[in-house]
C-alpha cells in the first residue's frame, strides 16, 4: 500500500512538473512580445484523405525578418519552423473547409503560402492575420514582398 501511494505521488509530481514546464516555456516564448496563436500545416494532406489532417497547434513569434513557429505540445526551446519575410509568398486566404473546422481554433482563417518551393498553411485569427500581412508588407525598401 505504501509503495502504491509512493508511486502514485511520484507520477502526480511528474505530471505537475510537466505542466509547469509547458507554461514556463510558453512564457519564455512570449517574453519578447509579438506572439500569436497559429496552427500550421507544413505538408498538404495526401489526396483522398480528410482536409482536417496534418494541422498542429502552435505559437508564432515575430523575430526581426522572420516568424518563428513553436509547437504548443513540445518542450523544445527552439522554433520548429521559421518563415522568412523575403522568401514567403502568400497565395490565398480562405475559411476552413469540412473537417478543418474541427481541427482549428474557432474563427480561424487559413493562409496558404509557399516558402522555398514548399507549401505552408497557417491558420490564425482575423486579428493575427491582419498583423501578419502588415508585417509582410512592412519589409525594408528594396526587399521583395509577395502578398496576395
N, C-alpha and C positions, 0 to 999 in steps of 0.2 A: 504494500500500500504506500509506504514512504517512497519507494523507488518510482512508482507510478506518478505520485504527486511531484516529485523532483523533475522527472522527465517532462511532465505537463507544464510545470513552471518554466523550465528551460525553453520549451517550444514557444510559450507565450512571450517570454523575454526576447527571443529572436524575432518573433513577429513584430513586436513593438519597436525594436531597433531597426528592422527593415522598413517599417512605415515611417519612422523618424528620418531615416536616410533618404527616402523618396522626397519628403517635404523639404529637407535641408538642401538637397540637390536642386530642387525647383527654385528655392530662394536664392541660391548661388547663381543660377542661370539668370534670374530676373534682376539681380543686384545692379547690373549695368544699365537697366532700363531698356525700353524698346522691344518688349516681347509681346507675343500674341499667340493664342491657341491656333494651331494649324495642323490639320490632318494631312497626310501626304501618301501618294502612291507613286513609286518610282519606276514601276514596270506595269504596263497595262495588263488587265486580266486576259487570259487566253480566250480565244473565240469559243463561244458556246457555254461559257461559264457565267455566273452571276456578275452583273456590273458592280455589285457591292463588295466584291472580293479584293483583297490586297491593300485596303486602307489601314494606316497606322496612325494612332493618336500621337500628337506631338506638340511641342512648343517651339516657335521660331523666334530668333533674336537677330535684330539688326546689328551688324558689326562692320562699320566702315562701308566698303563697297560690296559686301556680301550679306546674305541672310543665312544664318546657321540654324539647322533644324535638328532638334533633340527629340528622341523618343520619350514619351511620358513614362512608360514602364521599363526603365533601364536605370542602372546605377552608373553608367559610363559618364565621365566628366567632360568628354569631348563630343562635339556635334556628330551626328550620324551622316549628315549631308550638308553641303554648303552650296548655295546658289549665288553665282557671281553676277553682279549687275550688268557688266558689259557682255556677258555670254548668254544671258537668258532671253528667250524670245517668247512673248505671250502670244498664244494662238487664239484662244477663245475663252469666253466666260459663259457658264451655264449653271442651271439649277440641278441638284442631284436627281437622278432618274432611277426609278424602281427600287431595288434593294439598297442603293446608295443612301437613301433617306434614313434607313435604319442604321447604317454603318457610320454615319457622320453626325456631328453635333447639330441640334436644331437650328435652323436659319442659316446654314452654311451655303456658300456659293463656291462652285468648283471652277478653278482657273487652270486651263490646260496650257502647259508651257513646254518648251524644248530648251535643253542646255547641252551643248557639245554633241548634238545629234541624238540625244536620249530624251524620251518623253517623260515629263514630270507633271503630276496633277496635284494641286494644292487645294484644300478645302478650308475656308475660313469665313468668319462673319463678314457682313457687308462693311462694317467699320474698319476691320482689319484689311479688307480688300482695298478700300479707298486709300488707306495708309501705304499699303504695299505698292499700288500703282503710282502713287505720288512719289514714293522713294525711288522707283524705277525711272520716272520722268525727271527726277532731280539730279540726274547724272551731271558730272562736271562738263564744262564746254568741250566740244570735240569728241566726246565719247558717244559711241553708237548706242541708241536705245531703241528697242523694238517692242512697242506696246500696241496691241490690237485695239 
